[in-house]
C-alpha cells in the first residue's frame, strides 16, 4: 500500500495436510465437509489452478479453497464480475458464467440491509471504489457508512485490490476527484454512484447505477450509518449538459446514457436549489490513485491485511469467521484467491489468521473481501463450459452479491 510503512507482526494460521486428494485426514473431523463433496485440486485453465487444504486455527480446523492465477501467462486476465449495474446483486456463479470467466470469488462488502431506516430500499451496492474493464463504476462511501467488520487501523473505504493495464496486481487507494460547474459556481463532487453521500455534499449518479432508489444516499451520517435520513435534500437531472428537471427528494428508475442525476443533502441541497432549468452544467469525475503510473483495468474494495509480507498492526485475532481473501505474489505477477467453507462444515479464521495464511501461501500483500454468507469460490471442472461452486457457502446456497473477482483464460 502506497505510503504505508511495513510493519512486523505474526499471523497465527498454520497450513496443514494440503490438497484433498492426499489422505483425507480432515474428513474424519467433526463437522467436516462430506467426502462426496470434496474435489481434487488441479488445472482449471492455462495459468489457473485450484486446490483445497486444511488450516489449523485457534478455534479448530478451517477448510480452504484456493485459486492460483499466473498473470504472466498471456492467456490470463482478471476483471470485475458484476451484474451490469452498481445497485444490483447476483450469484458469483451466474456472473462468472455470463461474463465467460473460468473461475472467481465474491468481492466487496455491501449495503445488505436497511433495518435502521424503515421504508428505505437497500441498494445492494458495494462499499468501496469499483472499476470494470478500465471503466470507473463508483467511488467509496464514507467510513462510518460501511458494512462489514471494523477496519484495521490506518485503512479506509478507499483501499482497493486492483490489476493495472500493465497486467500487474497491486493494493492501492482510490480517491474521488470531481466537480459540478455552472457559469455561476463550482461545487466539489462528494460521491459517484454511492449508496451513502457525505453530509452536506452533492453526489452524481449515472447510468452505471441502475434503477434502484437513490434515497439511501441521503441517510445516515459520515460517522453513524444508522442516523436518520436527511430532511434537506434536492435532486437535479442533467441531460446533454443542461438541467432538464429537479425534485425535492431523490428518485428512482433507470438513468439514460448521457444523463447525470445530481443528489444533494444539507448544504449540497441548498446549492442545487440555485440551478435552473436549461442552465448549462458540467460534471467531471475520476478516481485518483495514491500510487502514480498505471491505470486500472480492475479495482474493488475491501481492506488490506498484509503489506510487504507483514501483517498490518491491530488485526482482529479473536473473531473467527468464514472468510474470502486475495493475495498478491511475485511482484504482482501472481494472484491467490482464497475462500473458506461455511462454519457448518469447519472452523473459520480470524483476520490475523487470514493474514498469516496468505503470507504462508507466498503472498507479499493480501486483502480481505466480504466473508460470512458471501464467501464463494467458483471454478470450471475439466471439460466443463460453466463454473461450479467449489466451497460450501453458508446456508447451502450462494448469496447474491454486488461484485467479485473474475479469472478469464484463453
C-alpha positions as CSV (number, residue, x, y, z in Angstrom):
1,X,0.0,0.0,0.0
2,X,1.4,3.4,-1.0
3,X,2.6,5.5,1.9
4,X,2.1,2.7,4.4
5,X,5.2,1.6,6.4
6,X,5.9,-2.1,6.5
7,X,5.2,-3.4,10.0
8,X,6.1,-6.6,11.7
9,X,3.6,-8.9,13.0
10,X,2.8,-12.6,13.3
11,X,-0.1,-14.5,11.7
12,X,-1.4,-17.4,13.7
13,X,-2.6,-19.7,11.0
14,X,-0.6,-22.8,10.0
15,X,-1.2,-24.8,6.9
16,X,-1.8,-28.5,7.3
17,X,-2.0,-31.5,5.1
18,X,-2.5,-29.8,1.8
19,X,-4.9,-30.9,-1.1
20,X,-8.0,-33.0,-0.9
21,X,-6.6,-35.8,-3.0
22,X,-4.0,-36.6,-0.4
23,X,-5.1,-38.8,2.6
24,X,-8.4,-37.4,3.7
25,X,-7.3,-36.7,7.3
26,X,-9.6,-33.7,7.6
27,X,-12.7,-35.6,6.5
28,X,-12.8,-37.5,9.8
29,X,-13.1,-34.3,11.8
30,X,-16.5,-33.4,13.4
31,X,-18.3,-31.1,11.0
32,X,-16.1,-31.9,8.1
33,X,-17.4,-31.4,4.5
34,X,-19.0,-34.7,3.2
35,X,-16.4,-36.7,1.4
36,X,-18.6,-36.8,-1.7
37,X,-18.4,-33.0,-1.9
38,X,-14.6,-32.9,-1.7
39,X,-13.0,-32.1,-5.1
40,X,-9.5,-32.8,-6.3
41,X,-7.1,-29.9,-7.0
42,X,-5.6,-29.4,-10.4
43,X,-5.6,-27.3,-13.5
44,X,-8.7,-25.2,-14.3
45,X,-7.3,-23.5,-17.4
46,X,-4.0,-22.3,-18.7
47,X,-2.4,-20.2,-15.9
48,X,-5.1,-21.1,-13.4
49,X,-5.0,-23.9,-10.8
50,X,-7.3,-25.0,-7.9
51,X,-6.6,-26.7,-4.7
52,X,-8.1,-27.3,-1.2
53,X,-6.5,-27.9,2.1
54,X,-7.0,-27.7,5.9
55,X,-5.7,-24.8,8.1
56,X,-5.1,-25.3,11.8
57,X,-6.6,-22.4,13.5
58,X,-7.0,-21.2,17.1
59,X,-10.6,-22.4,17.2
60,X,-10.4,-25.6,15.2
61,X,-9.6,-26.6,11.6
62,X,-10.7,-24.5,8.7
63,X,-11.1,-25.9,5.2
64,X,-9.8,-23.6,2.5
65,X,-10.3,-23.5,-1.3
66,X,-7.6,-21.7,-3.3
67,X,-7.1,-20.4,-6.9
68,X,-3.6,-19.7,-8.1
69,X,-3.5,-17.3,-11.0
70,X,-0.5,-16.6,-13.2
71,X,-0.9,-13.1,-14.6
72,X,2.3,-13.6,-16.5
73,X,0.5,-16.1,-18.8
74,X,-0.6,-14.2,-21.9
75,X,-3.9,-16.2,-21.9
76,X,-4.9,-15.0,-18.4
77,X,-6.6,-11.8,-17.4
78,X,-8.5,-10.7,-14.4
79,X,-11.6,-8.4,-14.3
80,X,-14.5,-7.4,-12.2
81,X,-17.5,-9.6,-12.0
82,X,-20.7,-7.6,-11.6
83,X,-24.4,-7.8,-12.7
84,X,-24.2,-4.8,-15.1
85,X,-25.2,-2.2,-12.5
86,X,-23.7,-0.9,-9.3
87,X,-27.0,-1.2,-7.4
88,X,-27.7,-4.8,-8.2
89,X,-26.7,-8.3,-7.0
90,X,-26.2,-11.7,-8.5
91,X,-24.7,-15.1,-7.6
92,X,-20.9,-15.4,-8.3
93,X,-21.5,-18.4,-10.5
94,X,-24.1,-16.6,-12.6
95,X,-21.8,-13.5,-13.1
96,X,-18.9,-15.8,-13.9
97,X,-20.9,-17.8,-16.5
98,X,-22.5,-14.7,-18.0
99,X,-19.1,-13.0,-18.5
100,X,-17.3,-16.2,-19.5
101,X,-14.9,-16.4,-16.5
102,X,-13.2,-19.8,-15.8
103,X,-13.1,-19.0,-12.0
104,X,-13.7,-16.4,-9.4
105,X,-14.6,-15.3,-5.9
106,X,-17.0,-12.9,-4.3
107,X,-15.9,-9.3,-3.8
108,X,-16.6,-6.2,-1.7
109,X,-18.8,-5.7,1.3
110,X,-22.1,-4.1,0.5
111,X,-25.4,-2.3,1.6
112,X,-27.2,-5.5,2.5
113,X,-30.0,-4.2,4.7
114,X,-31.7,-1.0,5.9
115,X,-33.3,-2.1,9.2
116,X,-32.5,1.3,10.8
117,X,-34.3,3.2,8.0
118,X,-37.8,1.7,7.7
119,X,-39.2,2.1,4.2
120,X,-35.8,2.9,2.6
121,X,-34.7,0.4,0.0
122,X,-31.4,-1.4,0.5
123,X,-29.4,-0.8,-2.7
124,X,-27.1,-3.8,-2.7
125,X,-24.3,-1.5,-3.8
126,X,-20.7,-2.1,-2.7
127,X,-18.8,-0.1,-0.2
128,X,-15.6,0.7,-2.0
129,X,-14.5,2.0,-5.4
130,X,-15.1,-0.2,-8.4
131,X,-13.5,-0.3,-11.9
132,X,-14.5,-2.8,-14.5
133,X,-12.7,-3.3,-17.9
134,X,-11.0,0.1,-17.2
135,X,-14.3,1.9,-16.7
136,X,-15.0,3.7,-13.4
137,X,-18.3,2.5,-11.9
138,X,-18.3,4.1,-8.4
139,X,-16.4,5.7,-5.6
140,X,-16.2,4.8,-1.9
141,X,-18.8,5.6,0.8
142,X,-17.7,7.5,4.0
143,X,-16.0,5.2,6.5
144,X,-18.9,5.5,9.0
145,X,-21.3,4.3,6.4
146,X,-19.6,1.0,5.5
147,X,-21.0,-2.5,6.2
148,X,-18.6,-5.2,7.4
149,X,-16.2,-5.7,10.4
150,X,-14.2,-2.9,11.8
151,X,-11.4,-1.7,9.6
152,X,-7.8,-2.2,10.7
153,X,-6.1,1.0,12.0
154,X,-4.9,3.2,9.2
155,X,-7.1,1.8,6.5
156,X,-10.1,3.4,4.7
157,X,-13.1,2.6,2.5
158,X,-10.9,3.9,-0.4
159,X,-8.5,0.9,-0.2
160,X,-8.6,-1.4,-3.2
161,X,-7.2,-4.5,-4.8
162,X,-6.6,-3.8,-8.4
163,X,-5.0,-5.1,-11.6
164,X,-3.4,-2.4,-13.8
165,X,-3.3,-2.2,-17.6
166,X,0.2,-3.5,-17.2
167,X,-1.2,-6.8,-16.1
168,X,0.2,-6.5,-12.5
169,X,-1.8,-6.8,-9.4
170,X,-1.4,-4.3,-6.5
171,X,-3.0,-2.8,-3.5
172,X,-3.8,0.9,-3.7
173,X,-6.2,3.7,-2.6
174,X,-8.6,5.4,-5.0
175,X,-10.0,8.8,-4.1
176,X,-12.8,10.5,-5.9
177,X,-11.9,13.8,-7.6
178,X,-14.7,15.7,-9.3
179,X,-16.7,18.9,-9.7
180,X,-20.0,20.3,-10.7
181,X,-19.6,23.6,-12.7
182,X,-22.0,26.2,-13.9
183,X,-21.4,29.7,-15.2
184,X,-22.0,30.9,-11.7
185,X,-20.4,28.4,-9.4
186,X,-18.2,25.3,-9.0
187,X,-19.0,22.7,-6.4
188,X,-16.8,19.7,-5.3
189,X,-18.3,16.4,-6.1
190,X,-18.8,14.3,-3.0
191,X,-19.9,11.0,-4.4
192,X,-20.2,8.8,-7.5
193,X,-22.9,6.1,-7.7
194,X,-22.7,5.6,-3.9
195,X,-25.3,4.3,-1.5
196,X,-24.2,6.9,1.0
197,X,-23.1,10.5,0.4
198,X,-21.0,12.6,2.8
199,X,-23.1,15.1,4.9
200,X,-23.5,18.4,3.1
201,X,-22.3,17.1,-0.3
202,X,-23.5,16.7,-3.9
203,X,-23.2,13.2,-5.5
204,X,-23.5,12.1,-9.1
205,X,-25.5,9.1,-10.3
206,X,-25.0,7.8,-13.9
207,X,-26.4,5.0,-16.0
208,X,-24.0,2.7,-14.2
209,X,-26.0,3.0,-11.0
210,X,-29.1,1.1,-12.2
211,X,-32.7,1.7,-11.3
212,X,-32.8,1.3,-7.5
213,X,-34.0,4.3,-5.5
214,X,-31.4,7.0,-4.6
215,X,-33.0,7.8,-1.3
216,X,-30.5,5.7,0.7
217,X,-27.7,8.1,-0.4
218,X,-29.1,10.8,1.9
219,X,-29.5,8.6,5.0
220,X,-27.0,8.2,7.9
221,X,-24.0,10.4,8.6
222,X,-20.3,10.2,8.0
223,X,-19.8,8.6,11.4
224,X,-23.2,6.9,12.0
225,X,-24.7,4.6,9.4
226,X,-27.9,4.3,11.4
227,X,-28.6,8.1,11.8
228,X,-31.9,9.3,10.3
229,X,-32.3,10.2,6.7
230,X,-31.7,13.8,5.9
231,X,-34.8,16.1,5.7
232,X,-33.0,18.6,3.5
233,X,-32.5,17.0,0.1
234,X,-32.7,18.0,-3.6
235,X,-32.2,16.3,-6.9
236,X,-31.3,17.8,-10.3
237,X,-31.3,15.9,-13.6
238,X,-28.7,17.0,-16.2
239,X,-29.0,15.7,-19.7
240,X,-26.6,16.5,-22.5
241,X,-25.1,19.2,-20.3
242,X,-28.3,21.0,-19.5
243,X,-30.6,20.9,-16.4
244,X,-33.9,19.3,-17.5
245,X,-35.7,18.7,-14.2
246,X,-35.5,19.0,-10.4
247,X,-37.2,17.4,-7.4
248,X,-37.2,17.8,-3.6
249,X,-36.4,14.2,-3.0
250,X,-34.1,11.6,-4.6
251,X,-36.0,9.4,-7.2
252,X,-35.6,6.0,-8.7
253,X,-35.6,4.3,-12.1
254,X,-33.0,3.8,-14.8
255,X,-30.8,6.7,-15.8
256,X,-30.3,7.1,-19.5
257,X,-26.9,7.3,-21.2
258,X,-25.8,10.9,-21.4
259,X,-27.7,11.8,-18.3
260,X,-26.4,12.5,-14.8
261,X,-28.6,12.9,-11.7
262,X,-27.2,15.1,-9.0
263,X,-28.3,14.4,-5.5
264,X,-27.6,17.0,-2.7
265,X,-28.1,16.8,1.0
266,X,-28.0,19.7,3.5
267,X,-25.5,22.3,2.2
268,X,-25.3,20.4,-1.1
269,X,-29.1,20.5,-1.5
270,X,-29.1,24.2,-0.9
271,X,-26.6,24.7,-3.7
272,X,-28.6,22.6,-6.1
273,X,-31.7,24.6,-5.5
274,X,-29.9,27.6,-7.2
275,X,-29.8,25.6,-10.5
276,X,-32.5,26.5,-13.1
277,X,-34.0,24.5,-16.0
278,X,-32.0,24.9,-19.2
279,X,-28.8,26.0,-17.3
280,X,-25.5,24.5,-18.6
281,X,-23.9,22.2,-16.1
282,X,-20.6,20.3,-16.5
283,X,-19.9,17.3,-14.3
284,X,-16.5,15.8,-14.1
285,X,-15.2,12.8,-12.1
286,X,-12.3,10.4,-11.8
287,X,-10.7,8.1,-9.3
288,X,-7.2,9.2,-8.4
289,X,-4.7,6.5,-7.2
290,X,-2.4,7.0,-4.3
291,X,0.4,5.4,-6.4
292,X,1.5,7.0,-9.7
293,X,1.5,5.5,-13.1
294,X,-0.5,2.7,-14.5
295,X,-4.3,2.9,-14.9
296,X,-6.5,0.2,-13.5
297,X,-8.4,-2.4,-15.5
298,X,-10.0,-3.8,-12.4
299,X,-10.4,-2.4,-8.9
300,X,-12.7,-3.3,-6.0
301,X,-12.9,-2.5,-2.3
302,X,-12.3,-4.5,0.9
303,X,-9.3,-3.9,3.2
304,X,-5.6,-4.7,3.4
305,X,-4.4,-7.3,6.0
306,X,-0.8,-7.9,4.7
307,X,1.6,-5.4,3.3
308,X,5.2,-6.1,2.2
309,X,5.0,-9.6,3.8
310,X,4.0,-8.3,7.2
311,X,0.5,-8.3,8.8
312,X,-0.9,-4.9,9.5
313,X,-0.9,-3.9,13.2
314,X,-4.2,-4.2,15.1
315,X,-5.7,-7.0,13.1
316,X,-8.6,-8.8,14.9
317,X,-7.2,-12.0,16.5
318,X,-10.3,-13.1,18.3
319,X,-13.3,-13.2,15.9
320,X,-13.4,-16.4,13.9
321,X,-15.5,-16.4,10.8
322,X,-15.8,-17.6,7.2
323,X,-13.5,-15.5,5.0
324,X,-12.6,-14.6,1.4
325,X,-9.3,-13.0,0.6
326,X,-7.0,-12.2,-2.3
327,X,-3.2,-12.3,-2.1
328,X,-0.5,-10.8,-4.4
329,X,2.8,-12.6,-5.0
330,X,5.9,-12.3,-7.3
331,X,5.7,-8.6,-7.6
332,X,2.1,-8.6,-8.7
333,X,2.6,-11.3,-11.4
334,X,0.6,-13.9,-9.4
335,X,-2.7,-13.7,-7.6
336,X,-4.1,-16.1,-4.9
337,X,-7.8,-16.2,-4.2
338,X,-8.9,-17.9,-1.0
339,X,-12.4,-18.8,0.3
340,X,-13.3,-21.0,3.3
341,X,-16.1,-23.5,3.8
342,X,-19.1,-22.5,5.9
343,X,-19.0,-22.8,9.7
344,X,-21.4,-25.8,9.4
345,X,-18.5,-27.8,7.9
346,X,-15.4,-26.4,9.6
347,X,-14.0,-23.6,11.7
348,X,-13.3,-20.1,10.5
349,X,-10.3,-17.9,10.7
350,X,-9.6,-14.6,12.5
351,X,-8.4,-11.7,10.3
352,X,-5.0,-12.1,11.8
353,X,-5.0,-15.8,10.8
354,X,-6.1,-14.8,7.3
355,X,-3.0,-12.5,7.1
356,X,-0.8,-15.3,8.4
357,X,-2.3,-17.8,6.0
358,X,-1.8,-15.6,2.9
359,X,1.8,-15.0,3.9
360,X,2.5,-18.7,4.3
361,X,1.0,-19.3,0.8
362,X,3.6,-16.8,-0.6
363,X,1.7,-13.6,-0.7
364,X,3.5,-10.3,-0.2
365,X,0.3,-8.3,0.1
366,X,-3.2,-9.5,0.9
367,X,-6.7,-8.0,1.0
368,X,-9.8,-9.2,2.9
369,X,-13.0,-9.4,0.9
370,X,-16.6,-9.9,2.1
371,X,-16.9,-13.1,4.2
372,X,-19.6,-15.0,6.1
373,X,-22.6,-15.9,3.9
374,X,-21.0,-14.1,0.9
375,X,-17.9,-16.3,0.7
376,X,-18.0,-18.1,-2.6
377,X,-15.3,-19.6,-4.8
378,X,-16.2,-21.0,-8.3
379,X,-14.1,-22.7,-10.9
380,X,-14.7,-24.8,-14.0
381,X,-14.1,-28.6,-13.8
382,X,-12.3,-30.4,-16.5
383,X,-14.2,-30.3,-19.8
384,X,-17.0,-28.1,-18.4
385,X,-18.1,-24.9,-20.1
386,X,-19.5,-23.4,-16.9
387,X,-18.2,-22.9,-13.4
388,X,-19.1,-24.9,-10.3
389,X,-19.2,-23.7,-6.7
390,X,-16.1,-25.3,-5.0
391,X,-16.5,-24.2,-1.4
392,X,-19.6,-24.8,0.8
393,X,-21.3,-21.4,1.3
394,X,-23.3,-20.6,4.4
395,X,-26.8,-21.9,4.3
396,X,-26.0,-24.3,1.5
397,X,-26.6,-21.7,-1.3
398,X,-24.8,-18.8,-2.9
399,X,-25.7,-15.3,-1.6
400,X,-26.5,-12.6,-4.1
401,X,-23.5,-10.2,-4.1
402,X,-22.7,-6.9,-5.9
403,X,-19.3,-7.9,-7.4
404,X,-16.4,-10.3,-7.5
405,X,-13.0,-11.0,-9.0
406,X,-13.3,-13.0,-12.2
407,X,-10.5,-15.0,-13.8
408,X,-10.5,-15.3,-17.6
409,X,-8.3,-17.6,-19.7
410,X,-7.9,-18.1,-23.4
